[in-house]
Amino acid sequence: MLDTSGIDVTENDDGTVELFFCDFDVEMLGGSDYECTIKFDRENSEKFRNVLSKRYSGSLEEMVVAAFTSNFSVPVFEDFCKKNGIVFDRSVWW
């Protein structure tokens, strides 16, 4: 799995949340760049925020960085969502 080069958190007016990260020159992809957008619907955005806020404080972006590191650890994120019943859509490009 990937540990990425950064994370961008977008809170949309409709209550949904998007996480975006990219990694460059990924060896396991033959040196290709990798970009990923994770989207939570309104219900799962709220659940994501509520579960994070039980352990962390600050803005959503601050809590995401605290929970999954500034490099956004994909395996830790996926395990967190699975354990907490949080559903998301993922779109990738490389």
DSSP file (Angstrom, degrees, kcal/mol; ACC not computed):
  #  RESIDUE AA STRUCTURE BP1 BP2  ACC     N-H-->O    O-->H-N    N-H-->O    O-->H-N    TCO  KAPPA ALPHA  PHI   PSI    X-CA   Y-CA   Z-CA
    1    1 A M              0   0    0      0, 0.0     2,-0.3     0, 0.0    72,-0.0   0.000 360.0 360.0 360.0 169.6    0.0    0.0    0.0
    2    2 A L        -     0   0    0     24,-0.0    72,-1.5    70,-0.0     2,-0.5  -0.716 360.0-160.6-101.7 143.7    1.0    3.6   -0.4
    3    3 A D  B     -A   73   0A   0     -2,-0.3    70,-0.2    70,-0.2    69,-0.2  -0.998  37.6-143.3-109.7 121.3    2.1    6.3    2.0
    4    4 A T        -     0   0    0     68,-1.3    19,-0.2    67,-1.2     3,-0.1  -0.172  17.6-116.8 -92.8 175.9    1.5    9.4    0.1
    5    5 A S  S    S-     0   0    0     17,-1.7     2,-0.2     1,-0.2    67,-0.1   0.275  84.6 -29.8 -94.1   9.7    3.2   12.8   -0.3
    6    6 A G        -     0   0    0     65,-0.5    16,-0.4    66,-0.1     2,-0.3  -0.843  53.4-121.8 157.2 168.8    0.3   14.9    1.2
    7    7 A I        -     0   0    0     63,-0.3     2,-0.4    -2,-0.2    14,-0.2  -0.999   8.7-163.2-141.2 140.2   -3.4   15.3    1.8
    8    8 A D  E     -B   20   0B   0     12,-2.5    12,-2.5    -2,-0.3     2,-0.5  -0.995  11.8-158.2-122.8 128.7   -5.9   18.0    0.9
    9    9 A V  E     -B   19   0B   0     -2,-0.4     2,-0.5    10,-0.2    10,-0.2  -0.927   7.4-171.5-111.2 125.8   -9.3   18.0    2.7
   10   10 A T  E     -B   18   0B   0      8,-3.0     8,-2.5    -2,-0.5     2,-0.7  -0.973   9.1-161.7-120.4 123.3  -12.3   19.7    1.2
   11   11 A E  E     -B   17   0B   0     -2,-0.5     6,-0.2     6,-0.2     2,-0.1  -0.915  20.3-149.7-101.5 114.1  -15.5   20.2    3.1
   12   12 A N    >   -     0   0    0      4,-2.5     3,-1.9    -2,-0.7    -2,-0.0  -0.455  22.1-115.9 -86.2 155.8  -18.3   20.9    0.5
   13   13 A D  T 3  S+     0   0    0      1,-0.3    -1,-0.1    -2,-0.1    -2,-0.0   0.752 113.0  61.8 -60.4 -26.4  -21.4   23.1    1.1
   14   14 A D  T 3  S-     0   0    0      2,-0.1    -1,-0.3     1,-0.1    28,-0.1   0.360 122.1-102.0 -85.0   7.0  -23.7   20.0    0.7
   15   15 A G  S <  S+     0   0    0     -3,-1.9    -2,-0.1     1,-0.3     2,-0.1   0.386  82.8 125.7  91.4  -4.3  -22.1   18.3    3.7
   16   16 A T        -     0   0    0     29,-0.1    -4,-2.5    28,-0.1     2,-0.4  -0.452  46.7-146.8 -84.0 162.8  -19.9   15.9    1.7
   17   17 A V  E     -BC  11  40B   0     23,-1.4    23,-2.8    -6,-0.2     2,-0.4  -0.981   8.0-163.6-131.6 142.1  -16.2   15.7    2.2
   18   18 A E  E     -BC  10  39B   0     -8,-2.5    -8,-3.0    -2,-0.4     2,-0.4  -0.991   2.2-163.5-126.4 136.0  -13.4   14.9   -0.3
   19   19 A L  E     -BC   9  38B   0     19,-2.7    19,-3.2    -2,-0.4     2,-0.4  -0.969  11.8-172.4-113.4 132.6   -9.8   13.8    0.5
   20   20 A F  E     +BC   8  37B   0    -12,-2.5   -12,-2.5    -2,-0.4     2,-0.3  -0.988  10.6 161.2-127.8 134.9   -7.2   14.2   -2.2
   21   21 A F  E     - C   0  36B   0     15,-2.2    15,-2.7    -2,-0.4     2,-0.3  -0.982  13.5-165.5-145.7 159.4   -3.7   12.9   -2.3
   22   22 A C  E     - C   0  35B   0    -16,-0.4   -17,-1.7    -2,-0.3     2,-0.4  -0.973   5.8-161.8-142.1 156.9   -1.0   12.2   -4.8
   23   23 A D  E     - C   0  34B   0     11,-2.7    11,-3.2    -2,-0.3     2,-0.3  -0.995  16.7-142.0-139.0 140.4    2.3   10.4   -4.9
   24   24 A F  E    S+     0   0B   0     -2,-0.4     9,-0.2     9,-0.2     8,-0.1  -0.806  72.6   5.6-109.8 144.0    4.9   10.8   -7.6
   25   25 A D  E    S-     0   0B   0      6,-0.4     2,-0.5    -2,-0.3    -1,-0.2   0.936  76.3-163.9  56.3  54.0    7.2    8.3   -9.3
   26   26 A V  E > > - C   0  32B   0      6,-2.8     5,-2.7    -3,-0.3     3,-1.4  -0.586  11.4-152.5 -76.3 117.3    5.6    5.3   -7.6
   27   27 A E  G > 5S+     0   0    0     -2,-0.5     3,-1.9     1,-0.3    -1,-0.2   0.891  93.3  55.2 -58.4 -44.3    7.9    2.3   -7.9
   28   28 A M  G 3 5S+     0   0    0      1,-0.3    -1,-0.3     2,-0.1    -2,-0.1   0.603 108.5  51.1 -70.5  -8.0    5.1   -0.3   -7.7
   29   29 A L  G X 5S-     0   0    0     -3,-1.4     3,-1.0     3,-0.2    -1,-0.3   0.033 126.7 -98.4-111.3  23.9    3.4    1.5  -10.6
   30   30 A G  T < 5S-     0   0    0     -3,-1.9    -3,-0.2     1,-0.2    -2,-0.1   0.779  80.7 -51.5  68.0  27.8    6.5    1.5  -12.8
   31   31 A G  T 3 <S+     0   0    0     -5,-2.7    -6,-0.4     1,-0.3    -1,-0.2   0.490 100.3 142.3  88.5   3.7    7.4    5.1  -11.9
   32   32 A S  E <   -C   26   0B   0     -3,-1.0    -6,-2.8    -6,-0.6    -1,-0.3  -0.343  54.7-109.9 -72.9 157.9    4.0    6.5  -12.7
   33   33 A D  E     -     0   0B   0     61,-0.3     2,-0.4    -8,-0.2    -9,-0.2  -0.582  30.1-149.9 -81.4 153.5    2.3    9.2  -10.6
   34   34 A Y  E     -C   23   0B   0    -11,-3.2   -11,-2.7    -2,-0.2     2,-0.4  -0.995  14.3-178.1-130.6 126.6   -0.7    8.2   -8.6
   35   35 A E  E     -CD  22  93B   0     58,-3.1    58,-2.4    -2,-0.4     2,-0.4  -0.977   4.5-175.7-124.6 140.7   -3.6   10.5   -7.7
   36   36 A C  E     -CD  21  92B   0    -15,-2.7   -15,-2.2    -2,-0.4     2,-0.5  -0.999  12.3-166.4-139.6 135.7   -6.6    9.5   -5.5
   37   37 A T  E     -CD  20  91B   0     54,-2.7    54,-2.4    -2,-0.4     2,-0.5  -0.990   8.5-163.1-119.0 126.9   -9.8   11.3   -4.5
   38   38 A I  E     -CD  19  90B   0    -19,-3.2   -19,-2.7    -2,-0.5     2,-0.4  -0.937   9.3-164.5-109.0 128.8  -11.8    9.8   -1.6
   39   39 A K  E     -CD  18  89B   0     50,-2.9    50,-2.7    -2,-0.5     2,-0.4  -0.954   7.2-165.6-120.8 131.9  -15.4   11.0   -1.4
   40   40 A F  E     -C   17   0B   0    -23,-2.8   -23,-1.4    -2,-0.4    48,-0.1  -0.938  19.7-132.1-109.2 133.9  -17.8   10.6    1.6
   41   41 A D     >  -     0   0    0     -2,-0.4     4,-2.5    46,-0.4     5,-0.2  -0.210  41.5 -88.8 -70.4 176.8  -21.5   11.3    1.2
   42   42 A R  H  > S+     0   0    0      1,-0.2     4,-2.1     2,-0.2     5,-0.2   0.916 126.5  48.1 -57.4 -48.0  -23.2   13.5    3.8
   43   43 A E  H  > S+     0   0    0      1,-0.2     4,-2.0     2,-0.2    -1,-0.2   0.928 116.3  42.2 -60.8 -47.2  -24.0   10.7    6.2
   44   44 A N  H  > S+     0   0    0      2,-0.2     4,-2.6     1,-0.2    -1,-0.2   0.774 109.5  58.9 -75.1 -25.1  -20.5    9.2    6.1
   45   45 A S  H  X S+     0   0    0     -4,-2.5     4,-2.5     2,-0.2    -1,-0.2   0.926 108.9  45.5 -63.0 -44.8  -18.9   12.6    6.2
   46   46 A E  H  X S+     0   0    0     -4,-2.1     4,-2.7    -5,-0.2    -2,-0.2   0.917 114.0  48.0 -64.7 -43.9  -20.7   13.2    9.5
   47   47 A K  H  X S+     0   0    0     -4,-2.0     4,-2.6     2,-0.2     5,-0.2   0.919 111.5  51.1 -62.8 -43.8  -19.7    9.8   10.8
   48   48 A F  H  X S+     0   0    0     -4,-2.6     4,-2.2     1,-0.2    -2,-0.2   0.935 113.5  44.5 -57.8 -49.7  -16.1   10.3    9.8
   49   49 A R  H  X S+     0   0    0     -4,-2.5     4,-2.5     1,-0.2    -2,-0.2   0.917 113.4  50.6 -63.1 -44.7  -15.9   13.6   11.6
   50   50 A N  H  X S+     0   0    0     -4,-2.7     4,-0.7     2,-0.2    -2,-0.2   0.905 111.5  46.5 -63.7 -42.8  -17.7   12.3   14.7
   51   51 A V  H >< S+     0   0    0     -4,-2.6     3,-0.8     1,-0.2     4,-0.4   0.922 113.9  48.6 -67.0 -42.6  -15.4    9.3   15.1
   52   52 A L  H >X S+     0   0    0     -4,-2.2     4,-2.6    -5,-0.2     3,-1.7   0.906 106.0  58.1 -61.1 -40.7  -12.3   11.4   14.5
   53   53 A S  H 3< S+     0   0    0     -4,-2.5    -1,-0.2     1,-0.3    -2,-0.2   0.640  92.0  69.0 -70.3 -12.7  -13.4   14.0   17.1
   54   54 A K  T << S+     0   0    0     -3,-0.8    -1,-0.3    -4,-0.7    -2,-0.2   0.747 119.2  19.3 -71.7 -22.6  -13.6   11.4   19.8
   55   55 A R  T <4 S+     0   0    0     -3,-1.7     2,-0.3    -4,-0.4    -2,-0.2   0.653 127.1  40.6-118.0 -26.2   -9.8   11.2   19.7
   56   56 A Y     <  -     0   0    0     -4,-2.6     2,-0.3    -5,-0.1    -1,-0.1  -0.782  61.4-151.0-125.2 164.8   -8.6   14.4   18.0
   57   57 A S        +     0   0    0     -2,-0.3     2,-0.2     5,-0.1     9,-0.1  -0.851  48.8  52.6-130.7 169.7   -9.5   18.1   18.1
   58   58 A G  S    S-     0   0    0     -2,-0.3    -2,-0.1     4,-0.1    -5,-0.0  -0.606  93.0 -19.4 105.6-166.9   -9.3   21.0   15.6
   59   59 A S  S  > S-     0   0    0     -2,-0.2     4,-2.4     1,-0.1     5,-0.2  -0.205  70.6-102.4 -68.9 167.4  -10.5   21.4   12.1
   60   60 A L  H  > S+     0   0    0      1,-0.2     4,-2.6     2,-0.2     5,-0.2   0.917 124.7  51.9 -58.6 -42.8  -11.3   18.3   10.0
   61   61 A E  H  > S+     0   0    0      1,-0.2     4,-2.4     2,-0.2    -1,-0.2   0.913 109.1  49.7 -61.7 -41.7   -8.1   18.7    8.2
   62   62 A E  H  > S+     0   0    0      1,-0.2     4,-2.3     2,-0.2    -1,-0.2   0.894 111.9  48.2 -63.1 -39.6   -6.1   18.9   11.4
   63   63 A M  H  X S+     0   0    0     -4,-2.4     4,-2.4     2,-0.2    -2,-0.2   0.897 110.1  51.9 -68.2 -39.5   -7.9   15.7   12.7
   64   64 A V  H  X S+     0   0    0     -4,-2.6     4,-2.8     2,-0.2    -2,-0.2   0.928 112.0  46.2 -61.2 -45.7   -7.2   13.9    9.4
   65   65 A V  H  X S+     0   0    0     -4,-2.4     4,-1.7     1,-0.2    -2,-0.2   0.909 113.2  49.6 -64.2 -41.9   -3.5   14.7    9.6
   66   66 A A  H  < S+     0   0    0     -4,-2.3    -1,-0.2    -5,-0.2    -2,-0.2   0.892 118.1  39.6 -63.5 -39.1   -3.4   13.7   13.3
   67   67 A A  H  < S+     0   0    0     -4,-2.4    -2,-0.2     1,-0.1    -1,-0.2   0.866 132.8  20.7 -78.9 -37.7   -5.1   10.4   12.6
   68   68 A F  H  <>S-     0   0    0     -4,-2.8     5,-3.0    -5,-0.2    -2,-0.2   0.275 108.6-111.3-121.5   9.9   -3.4    9.4    9.3
   69   69 A T  T ><5 -     0   0    0     -4,-1.7     3,-1.8     3,-0.2    -1,-0.2   0.283  35.7 -81.6  72.3 160.5   -0.2   11.5    9.3
   70   70 A S  T 3 5S+     0   0    0      1,-0.3   -63,-0.3     2,-0.1    -1,-0.2   0.722 133.8  54.6 -66.6 -20.2    0.7   14.4    7.1
   71   71 A N  T 3 5S-     0   0    0     -6,-0.1   -67,-1.2   -65,-0.1   -65,-0.5   0.383 112.4-125.3 -90.8   2.7    1.7   11.9    4.4
   72   72 A F  T < 5 -     0   0    0     -3,-1.8   -68,-1.3   -69,-0.2     2,-0.8   0.964  15.3-136.6  50.8  90.5   -1.7   10.2    4.7
   73   73 A S  B  >< -A    3   0A   0     -5,-3.0     4,-2.3   -70,-0.2   -70,-0.2  -0.649  13.1-161.9 -76.7 107.8   -1.2    6.5    5.4
   74   74 A V  H  > S+     0   0    0    -72,-1.5     4,-2.9    -2,-0.8     5,-0.2   0.909  87.1  51.9 -60.0 -46.4   -3.7    4.7    3.2
   75   75 A P  H  > S+     0   0    0      0, 0.0     4,-2.1     0, 0.0    -1,-0.2   0.904 111.3  47.2 -60.6 -39.4   -3.6    1.4    5.2
   76   76 A V  H  > S+     0   0    0      2,-0.2     4,-2.3     1,-0.2    -2,-0.2   0.917 113.4  49.3 -66.4 -42.5   -4.3    3.2    8.4
   77   77 A F  H  X S+     0   0    0     -4,-2.3     4,-2.6     2,-0.2     5,-0.2   0.940 111.5  47.9 -60.3 -49.8   -7.2    5.1    6.8
   78   78 A E  H  X S+     0   0    0     -4,-2.9     4,-2.3     1,-0.2    -1,-0.2   0.898 112.8  48.5 -61.6 -41.1   -8.7    2.0    5.3
   79   79 A D  H  X S+     0   0    0     -4,-2.1     4,-2.6    -5,-0.2    -1,-0.2   0.909 110.8  51.7 -64.5 -42.4   -8.5    0.1    8.6
   80   80 A F  H  X S+     0   0    0     -4,-2.3     4,-1.5     2,-0.2    -2,-0.2   0.935 112.1  45.4 -58.6 -49.3  -10.1    3.1   10.4
   81   81 A C  H  X>S+     0   0    0     -4,-2.6     5,-2.5     1,-0.2     4,-0.5   0.910 113.3  49.7 -64.3 -42.4  -13.0    3.3    8.0
   82   82 A K  H ><5S+     0   0    0     -4,-2.3     3,-1.1     1,-0.2    -1,-0.2   0.937 111.5  48.2 -61.7 -47.1  -13.6   -0.5    8.1
   83   83 A K  H 3<5S+     0   0    0     -4,-2.6    -1,-0.2     1,-0.2    -2,-0.2   0.786 117.7  42.2 -64.6 -27.7  -13.5   -0.6   11.9
   84   84 A N  H 3<5S-     0   0    0     -4,-1.5    -1,-0.2    -5,-0.2    -2,-0.2   0.300 109.9-116.1-106.0   8.7  -16.0    2.3   12.1
   85   85 A G  T <<5 +     0   0    0     -3,-1.1     2,-0.5    -4,-0.5    -3,-0.2   0.832  58.7 156.7  63.9  33.8  -18.4    1.3    9.3
   86   86 A I      < -     0   0    0     -5,-2.5     2,-0.4    -6,-0.2    -1,-0.2  -0.834  27.1-155.4 -98.0 124.7  -17.5    4.4    7.3
   87   87 A V        +     0   0    0     -2,-0.5   -46,-0.4   -46,-0.0     2,-0.3  -0.782  18.1 168.4-102.9 140.4  -18.2    4.0    3.6
   88   88 A F        -     0   0    0     -2,-0.4     2,-0.4   -48,-0.1   -48,-0.2  -0.973  30.0-126.9-145.8 158.9  -16.4    6.0    0.9
   89   89 A D  E     -D   39   0B   0    -50,-2.7   -50,-2.9    -2,-0.3     2,-0.4  -0.852  24.6-159.7-103.8 145.6  -16.0    6.1   -2.9
   90   90 A R  E     -D   38   0B   0     -2,-0.4     2,-0.4   -52,-0.2   -52,-0.2  -0.990  10.3-174.7-129.3 133.8  -12.5    6.2   -4.3
   91   91 A S  E     -D   37   0B   0    -54,-2.4   -54,-2.7    -2,-0.4     2,-0.3  -0.995  12.8-170.8-124.8 136.5  -11.4    7.4   -7.8
   92   92 A V  E     -D   36   0B   0     -2,-0.4     2,-0.3   -56,-0.2   -56,-0.2  -0.880  11.2-171.0-127.0 156.1   -7.8    7.0   -8.9
   93   93 A W  E      D   35   0B   0    -58,-2.4   -58,-3.1    -2,-0.3    -2,-0.0  -0.988 360.0 360.0-143.5 135.2   -5.6    8.1  -11.7
   94   94 A W              0   0    0     -2,-0.3   -61,-0.3   -60,-0.2    -1,-0.1   0.276 360.0 360.0-148.8 360.0   -2.1    7.1  -12.7
